[in-house]
Amino acid sequence: MSGIWLAVVGGLIFFLGYRYYSKFIAEKIYRLDPNYVTPAHQYKDGVDFVPTNKFVLWGHHFTSVAGAAPIVGPAIAVYWGWLPAVLWVLLGTVFVAGVHDFGTLVLSVRNKGQSIGTLASKLIGQKAKVLFLFIILLLVLMVNAVFAWVIANLFISFPASVLSVFIQIPLAVWIGYSVYKKQGNMLLPSIVALAVMYLAAIVASYVPALQIDLVRYFGGEGASTLFGLNATSMAFFVWIVVLMVYVYIASTLPVWKLLQPRDYINSHQLIVGLGLLYLGLLFTNPEITAPVTNASADTSWFPLLFITIACGAISGFHGLVSSGTSSKQLNKETDARFVGYLGSVGEGALALVAIIAVVTFFPTAGEFSATYSGFTAASGAGLGVFIQGAGQLASGLGIPASVAATIVSVIVVSFAATTLDSSVRLMRYIIAELGTEYKVTPLTKTHVATTVAVVSSAALTLIPQGPKGFGSGGYLLWPLFGTSNQLLAGISLLLVSIWLKRQGRNYLPTIIPMVFLMFMTLWAMIDQVVTEWAPWNEGSDWMLFTFGAIILVFTFWILITAFSAIAGNRDDSIEKSA
């Protein structure tokens, strides 16, 4: 079977979902009001609350939620066969992710741009808010660790991409200044910036002197450096320090100075990247060599598929971005459909092409099976196979394989860095909220909260544990990231459902996917915590068990409180306008 057919069917389903289903949700369920004064106007401060053009905001929103997750998850999940992965990406995007991202954005806009954690206190009570904030705090901490780990390893594996990624920072600052201080247009400068980035990537692919290869600088593979670390570990440590310094600065700057223009550039990267891959698919017309379903898999896809593919089908982190940053920049409430739902469609398209790149990469089914010999092997190979497979698709357009791989890695790192920046900013908000809640005044200060976020994220990323050795914290937390992320999405859908019920509206489009998602995720998480990570099992993992058990207890507590709130009709300050 040709990989083109997957792209055609997927594209058609995404188009119909946005054209018809999102319109139904916007007009009949969320009832968007073009005259509603959004928080971006009501609380405009030039730092976090900034009215923003919907195309620019879509770029920020999409690249903040995308990161590497819609690539990593699908690239691993094809282990069970391409059909289950494709179905979950398509149906999850249209009926679950789009509704979730769109809904959390509207709910926040209708309530002063408040975060989903704060809204939990209004909808289901103060205790639930604190528990929810702690779950969110653990999730963004894991996001920071996982994505910092991914970026550092990609810098080590593809040193030709480093120059291009760092060139983007001053270019984005220049664009931000030009647009917001001189009232210029962002489109042309961002296209120029993208051209400069890709030119740097192409040149660096051929000129070793422009490749920032820290492993080589520290003596090459196997060389011993400071503190007994080998060259690779030392390079990893340095990149983590550099990344944390960067996100500290980036997450405290006003959004117009770096976040918005950089994300707008990255939205063009999405268009260019997807264009290259889908056009490459058209010209190469590769055959799918992966199995439709994998009958010999050592683990069942049910329910693990639904937590392995989070971003690209449904992700709780999206609700944090929708209510944490995007809601504070929405110019008109009617823009929420374009930003929220279409942002999910963009991520679904990325997840779909990631699946296609992997399942068409191998010349034979035997070679696919050899690489994806087990779920553990698939987890380790997924991202690397995607980059090689994507490079193979792009090479169908005449792009040299080394250049294509560099450009793909630049795109992946750019998205991951955007997510890391937004995640640290969100973590700062949450720490400040908890500081206010418990009257710990220093934590309410921007730089104190940011320092706590950055230092804790770096410490978790650098944990020397398990077979991966030094710097394996981010890698080790990936199994927990999927389950906690989906639990957060389920709780967010539950909050939107409670809001809709109190508005007297049809809440079936949100409550049905919520029940499905919570059932699958709780099943998977209980199985992992009790039968895999618990200390009484062989091969136990104390870190995963501790984090998992805490999140599981908090989740059940919140669910009990929430369903009690649904059954009742308590008066609160939640927005009730129609």
N, C-alpha and C positions, 0 to 999 in steps of 0.2 A: 504494500500500500504506500502511495506517495504521501510525504509529509505535507504537501500543498493542500490536500483535502482537509486536514485538521485545521489549517489556517483559515480556509474558506468557511467551513462550518462554524468555527469559533468566532470569526469576525462577524458573521451574520447574526449569531445569537447575541453578541455584545451590542450590535447596532439595534436590534429589535428591543433589547432590554432597556437601553437608554431612550430610544425614541418613544416607546409606548409605556413600559412599566414605570420608569422613573417619572414620566409625566403624570400617570395615575397617582403615584405616591405624592407628588408635589401638589397636585390640585385637589385630590379627594381626601388624603390622609393628613399631610402636614399643613396644607392650606397656606401656601406662601403668600405674603402680602407685600406688593411692590412699594407700598407707602410706609412700611414699618421702619422706624428709626433704629438702625442697628447699633450695637455697642461701639463699633469703630467710629461712628459719628458722635454718639452720645458721650463717650468718654475719651475722645481723641486726645492723645498725649504726645504723639510723635515718637514714642518708644515701642510700646506693645500694641496700643490701639491706634491703628493707621488705616483709613479707608483705602482700599486697593482695587485696582482694575481686576476683573474676574479672570482674565487670562494670566496675569502675573500671579494672582493668588492660587490659581489652579497649579501653576508651576511650583510654587512653594509647597502647596499641600501634597501634590503627587510625589515630589522628590523627598519630602519629609517622611512619608509613609512607606515609600518603596524600599530604599536601602538595598541590601543584598538578600533579604528574606524571600521575596517572590521569585528569586532565582535558586537559592539554596534549597528551600523546601521542595519545590517541584522536581529539582534535579535529583533529590534523594528519593522522593515518592514514586518515581517511575520504576523503582525496584519491584513494586507489586504489579507492574504492567502499565502501559500508557493509558488504557481506557479508564480505569478508576481515577487516575490523576487528572485527566482531561475533563471528565464529567464533574468532578468536584470543583475544579477551577471555573468552568463555565456556569454551572448552576449556582455555585457559591457566590460568584461575583454578582450575578443578576439578582438573585433573590435574598441574599444574606448580606454580603459586604456593602453593596450599594445602599440598601435600606439602613444599615447600621451607621455607615459614615455620614450619610445624608441626615439621618435622624439625630445623631449626637451633635452635629453642627447646628441644626435648627433649634434643638432644645437649649443649647448654650446661648445662641443668639437671642432667644426669647427670654433669657434670664441673665442679662448683663454681661455676657461673655464669660460666665463662671465655668469652672472645670467640672467634669463629670463627677469627680469626687465630692465637690461642694454641693452639687445638685442632689447627690444621694441623701444628704442630711435633710433636704426639703421634702424629698419624695418618700423616704423610708425611715428617717430618724437619725439623730446625732451619733449614736453608737455605730450605726451602719456606715456613716460617713468616715469615721476614724478607721474602722476596719478596712473599708474600701481604699482609703488613702494609703494604708500600709501595703495592701496588695499592689496598688499602682506603683508605690515606691520600690517594692521588690522587683516589679516588672521592668521599670525603666532602668533600674540598676543592672539587671540582666541584659537589657538591650544595649546599654553602654559597654558592658564587658564583652558581649558577643560581637558587636560591630567594631569595636576597637581591635579585637583579636583578628577579625576578618581583614580589616584595612591593613594592619601591620603585616600580616602574612602575604597579602597581595603585593605590598610594596617590596617584600623580600623576594617573592616569586617573579614579579614583573617590574624590575627596577627602571625600565624605560618609561613607565607610567608616572613616576614620581614628579618629574619636572612639570609635566602637563597639569597635574592636579594642583601643584602649588602655584603655578602661574595664574590659575583661576582666581585666587584670593585677591590679589591687587586689582585684577580686572573687574571683579565684582564690586569692590569698594569704589573704583572709578565710576562704574555705571550707576551705583547708588547715589553718588554725589551729583553726577550729571543730571539724573532724573529728578531727584527730590530738591536739589538746591537751585538748579538752573531750568527746571521744568522741561527737560528734554524727553525724547522718546526712548523707551527701553529696548524696542525690538531690534533696530539696526546695530546698536552697540553690543547687544548680547550675541548676535550672529557673528560679528567681528571677533568677539572674545572666544566663541566656540571655534572659529577658524584658526585663531592663534593657538588654542589648546591642542587641536588636532595636528597642526603643523609641528608643534613641539614634540608631540607623540611620535610622529613619523620620523622626524630628524633623529630623535633619541633612539629609535629602533635601529638606526644604522650607525650611530656615533656612540661607541661605548663610553667615551668621556662624559657624555651628558646623562648617562644612566647612574642614578644615585643608588649604588649597590653597597649598602653598609656591610653586608657579609664579606665582600671582597676587601673593603677598607679595613675590616678587623682581622684580616689574614686568611680568609677563605674557610670553607667547610673543614671542621675538625680542629681548627686553630683555637688555642686556649687564650682567653682574655682576662679581664678583671674579675675578681671574686670566683674564679674557677669556671666561669661561663664559657661556652664555646662561641664561635663567631656568630652563629645564627641566633643563639639566645641573646647575645649582647645587642645584635641589630634589632631584635624584637623589643628589647627593653628600651632602647633609644627611641624607636618609633612610637611606643606607647607614651613615653614622656612628651615627645613632640606633639602628638595628637591631643594629649590632655591640656597642654599649654594653649594649643590652638582653640579647643572647644571652650576653655575658660573665657578666652577673649571673645570668641564669636557669640557665645550664649549670653553675654552681658551687654553687647552692643545693641543699639536700637535696630529694630528689624530692617529698616530701610537701608542701613549702611552696608550690610553684608548678606543677611539671610535671604531677603527677597530677591535682590539681583542675582545672587549665586544660584538660587533655586530656579529663577527664570532661565538662566543659562542651562541649567540641568534639564529643564523641561524640553529645551531644544535638543539636548543630548538624547532624551527619550525618543523624540521624533526621528532624529538621525539614526540612532541605534536600531529602533524598530524597523525603520525604512531599510537600513542595510541588511538586516537579518531576513525580513520578509521578502525583499527583492532578491537577495541571495538564494532564498528558498525557491523562488520562482525560476531563477536561472539554473540552479543546480538540480532541482527536482529530485531530491534525495529520497531513497526508500527507507521506510521505518524498519529497522532490524530488531528492535526490542519487542518482547512478546506483548500481546494484547493484555493478558493477565499472566502472572507468574505463579503457576501451580506448585512450584517447589520452594516458595519463599519460606524462610525459617521463622517468620512472624506473620500474624494475620493483619491484613490491611484494615480490618474492621475491629476496633475504631481508630487504629493508629494513623490511618490516612488523614483523618480530619484534624489532627494536631500537627502532623508533619508538614502539611501544606496549610499554613496559617495566612500570612500575607500572600495575596494572589487569589484567595477565596474568601477569607474573613479574618480580621485581626483586631484584637482589642486595642492595640497601640494606635490604630487609626482614630478611635474615639478620643484618645488623649490629645492627638494633634488637632482634631476637629474642634474640640472644646477648649483646648489649651492655647493654641496660637491662631488657627484659621478663623475662628469665630470673632476674634478681636480685630480682624482685618477685612471682614466681609462688607463690601460697599452697599449692596442691596440684598434684601432677604431672598429675592428671586434668583440671585446668583448661587444660592446654596445647592441647587440641583446640578449646576454645571461643575462647581468645585467639588462637592461631596460625592455625588453619584458617578460623575464622569471620571473623577480621580480614581475610584475603584475600578472602573472599566479599563483605565490606563494600566493599572497594576495587573489586572487580569490578563491583558494583552501581553504584558511582559512575562507573566508566569507561563502563558501558553507557548510563547516562542522559546522559553527556557526548556520546556518539555520537548518541543520539536527538535531543538538543537541537540539535546542529549540522545533522544531515541533514534536520530538519523546519523549520529556521529560514527557509530561502529560499523565496519564493513560487513560483519556477519553477526548472527544471533549468538553464536558461540563466544565471540569476543565481548559482547555485551554481558553475557552470563558470567564470564570470567572476571570482569571488573565488578559487576554487581552480584558477587557470589553470596552475599549475606547482607542483612540490614546494616550491620556495623561497617562493612566494606563500602556500602552505598553512601553512608553518612560521611565517610572520609573522602570519597571520590567525587561527590556531586558537583561542587563548585568548580573544581579543576576541569572536569569533563565538560561542563557548560562552556567555559571560556574557550576550550579547544574546539568544541562543536560549533560555537558561535563564530569563531575564527574561520572554520571550514565553510560555513554558509557564506560569510562575507567574502571569502576568497573566490567565490563564484562570480563576483563582480570584477575580478581582476586585481583585487587587493592582495598583496603578499601576506602569507600566513602570519609572519612575525608582526607585521604592522597591524593586521586585523586583531590579533590577540592583545596587542598593546592598547588599541583603541577600546576594545571590549573591557579590558581591565580598568581603563580610565573611567568608563561609564559606570562600572560597578562600584569603584572606589568613590566616585563623586556622589552617587546615590547614598552609599553607606555613610559617608562623611556628613551629608546633609541630615540624615536620620540621627546620627550621633550628636550633632549640634542641637537639633530640636529636642532630642531626648534629655540632654543635660539641662536645657532651658526649662523643660517640663519638670525635671527633678528638682530644680531650684524652686519652682512655684510650689511644689508639693511640700518640700522641706519648710518653706516659709509658712504654708498653711498649717502644718503640724506645730511649728513654732508658735503661731498665734493661738492655736487650740490649747496648747499646754503652757502658754505664757512663758516661753523660752525666748526672750526678746532678741538675743543675738542671731538666732536662726531666721528671723524675719528680715535681716539685712541681706541685700543682694549678694555682696561679695562673700559673706560668711556662708550663706546657703550654697553658693556656687562652689566654694572651696570644699565643703563637705561632699557635694555631689562628685566633683572631679577626683578627689583623693580616694573616696570609697570605690569609685568605678575603676580607678587605676589599680588599687589594691586587689580587687576581685579578679581583674584581668590577669594579674601577674602571679596568681596563686600557683605554686609549683607542686601540682598533684597529679597522680595518675600516669598512664603510659606516655602521655604527650610531654611530660616533664615541665620545665620552666615555662610560665606564661600560658598555662592550659586552662585557666579559670573560665575564660569565655567559651572555650570549646566544651568543657565539662557541663556548662549550664544549658547547652542547647536543648537537651531533652526536656528540661523543666520550662524553658522559654515557650515551647509550643503549647503545653497544657495551660500554663498560667495566662498566656496571651489569649487563648480561646475562652477561658473562664471570665476574663475581663470583658471580652466581647459579649458573652452571654449576659453578664450582669448589666452592661450598658444597654443592651436591647430590652432587658427587663425594665430598666428605668424609663426608657422611651415609651414602653408599653403602658406603664403606670401613668405617665403624663397624658398619653392619648386617651386612656380610660377616663381620667378626670376631666378631660376636655369633652367627653361625650362622643368620641370619634371611634371609628373602626380600628382596633388594635391587632387584628389577626395578622396583617402583613409583618408585624414585628414580634408577636408572641409565638407564632409557629416556628420561625427559624431559631428563636431563643430556646424553645423546649428541645428541639433537635440538637442544637449545639451544646447545651448544657448536659444533655444525656450522654452524648458521645464523649465529651471532654471529661466529665466526672468519672465515667467508666474507665477511660484511659488513665486518668490520674490516680484513681484508687488502686488500679492494677499495678501501676509503676511504683507508687509509694509503698504499698503493702508487700508485693511479691518480688520486687526487684531491688529497691533502694534500702529497705528496712534493715537494721543491724542484725536481725536474726536470719537473714538470707545469705547464701554464699554470693560473694561478689557485691556486698552491700556498699553503699556510698553515703557516708554521714552527711555531707554537704547537701546533696540532692534530697535526701530523706528529711533533713531539718527544714529546708526551704519549702519543700513540697507539703509536708505535714502542716506547717503554719498556714500556708495559702489555702489548703484544703479545709482546715477548721474555720478560718475566716470566711471562706466562701459559703459553707453551710450555714453559718451564723447569719450572714447577709441574706441568703435565700429565705430562711425562715422568717426573718424580719420583713423582707420584701413581700412575700406572699401574704403575710398578715396585713400589710399595708394595702395590697390589692383587694383583699376581702373587705377592708374598711373603707372609709371615705373621709379621712382626717383632713381638717382645714389647714392649709399651709400657704406659704407666700409664693408658690410656683405660679408662673405666668399662665393666665387663663383666657387670654384674648383669642378669639376665633380667627 
